[in-house]
């Protein structure tokens, strides 16, 4: 793959295994019965979205408005669950240890959440502060491409010089709209949807070196 000099990683679902934890907390707090939406459907629907958008969608499903402090309580409970349950995505530590090009992380989540989960999973040392980018810092959330464009610019690369690693439909759409080549890690039941969006889909992190080719990773 020619002219690629930077890899932009999403965080949740790509570096750290948090999506199911977060969405389980949301569904529990929203008290929505599984007959209306189960965890698998919710992960498909909400992964990669801004939390306020997700809350509005949950309110529509529940047919009621949530308290004004719903997001604040969600953050607190989710962070508590992260401290007990979060793990790195399988294979990601070995991948980061062998990577041979510039890389960074660009996420829809707040910086404190990104840094918390990278620290809890032992991945934070791979990412200096200048290589962590949050949608909250620029006011742009996926599927808008703003966070990826911002990350590429801050790393001094054009979109054509970068690839984006995502796991959500919103993230794939954001990357493609920004002019990036996008590779998507499937969670086992969204492969077809990710491919239909236009991403190159893969199942395990250890498949990425072969997909990207020579020059990206130390052999």
N, C-alpha and C positions, 0 to 999 in steps of 0.2 A: 504494500500500500504506500504509494508515493506521497511525499510532501506533508505527511502528518507528523507534527512535532509536539503535540500536546494532547493529553487525555483528560477530559473533564468527567469526573464521576459524580453522579447523584449520590446522596447519602443513604436515606432510608430505603431498605430493600436491595441496595447495591453494595454498600460497605457494611452496614449494620442491619440486623434482622429485627426491625422495629414495627413494621407495618401492621402485622397481626396484633401485636401488643396494643398499639395506639387505637386501632379500630375496635378491638374488643372492649376497651375502656369506654370509648364513645358510645357503643351500642348499649353497654350496661347502664351508663349514666342517662342515656336518652330513654331507657326503659321501653325499647321497641321490641315487640314479640318477634321471635324467629319466623313466624308465619308471614311477617311483612318483609323482612330482609334478614338473611343469615350472614354469617361471617364471611363466607366465600364470596357471595354477591357483593357484600359491603367492601371487601378488599379490592375487588375489580372496579367498583364505582368510585371509591374515595382515594385510592392510592395516588400520591403525587399532587393532590389538590391543596389549595390554601385552606387552613382550618376554618376560617369564617364561611367560606363557600360550602365546606362539608357540613357545618352546623346548620346552615340554611336548608340544605338538602335533607338533613335529618329531621328538621322541624316540619318540612313538607310531608315527609313519610309518616311522622308521628301525628300530624294534624294539630300541632300545638306549638306555642312559642316557649323557648327555654329561658331560664333566668338570665339576667344581664351578666352575672358572674360565672356563667357556664364554662366559658373558655378558660378562665382563671382556675377553676376547680379541676377541669380536665387536665390542664398542664401539670398541676400539682400531683394528681393521681397517676398520670402517665409517667412522670419522672420517677415516682416511687416504684412503679412497675419496671421501668427500665433498669433501675438499680438492682432489682432482683432477677430479671430474666433476660436482659439484652445480651446478644452474642454477635460476634462478627459473622458476616456471611461466609459460608464454607469456602475455603480456598483463597479468600481475599488477602490474608496476611502474607502468604507465599507469593501472591501476585505482586503486592506492593514491594516486597523485598527484592523482586527480580526486575522491576520495571526500569526501563532504560531511556525514557524520554520524560519531558516535563509533565507534571500532572497536578490536578487540583480537585477540590470538591465544590459543587454548586448545588445548593439545596433550597427548597421552598420553606424550610423550617427556620426558626430563630437561631441566631448564632449560638446562644447558650445551650440550646438543645443539640445542635450539631456537635459542639465541643464536648458536651456531657457524654453523648453516646460514643464518640470516638475515644474519649478517655476511658470509659467503662469497659470498652472492648480491646483496649491496648493499642488502638490504631492512631491515636492523636499524634505520637511522635513522627509519624510519616508526613504530617501536614503542618507546616509552619502557619502562623496566623495569617500571613499574606497569601496563603493558598486555600483559604476557606471563604466561601462567598454565600451570603444569605439573601433570599428574596426580601426579607424584612428591611435590609439596609438600602435597597433601591426602590422598594414599592412596586415590584413586578413579580407576578406569580405565574407558574406554568398553568395552562398551555401557552401563555405568552412567552416568547423566546428571550425576554430581557435578561434573566439571570445568567443564561449561557453566553449571551453576547457580552454582558458585563465581565464575566469570568475570562473569556477569551481576550478581551481588550486589556484587562488588568494584567494578564500574563504575557501581553505583547504579541498575540497571534491573531490571525484572521480566522473566521469560521472554517474556511477551506483547509486550514492547517491543523484543525482539531477534530477529534471524534468525541462523541458524548456516549457515556455508558448509563443507561436508564433501566427502569423496570416497570414504569407505569405508562398508561396511554397518554396521560397529560404531559408527562416528561418527554416521551417520544415525539409527540406533536410539537412541543416547544423546540426541541432540537432540530427537527426537520424544517420548521418555519424559520429558524435562524440561519439555515444554510449549512448545518453540520451533518456529517455522516453519523448515524445513530445505531448503536448496538444495544440490544435489550435482553436483559436476564429474565427469563420466564420463571414464574412461580409455580408452574406445573399445569395451570388451567387457563392461562391467558396467551399462550403461544400464538394461536391463530389471530387473535385480535391485535397483538403487537406486530405481527408480520403484515397484516392488512394495512396497518398505519404506515408501513414503509421501513421498519427497522430490520436489521439483521439480528435474528433471534438466536440465543444460545441458552443452554440449560445449566451449565456449571461454570464457575469462574476459571477453572483450569482449562477450559476450552478456548479462552480468549487469546492466549499467545498464538495458537494455531490459526485462528481466524484473522488476526492482525498481520501475522507474518514476521519475517526476520527484521531485526533492528529495534523492536519495541521492548524486548525483554532479554536479560542476561541469560545466556545458555549455560 
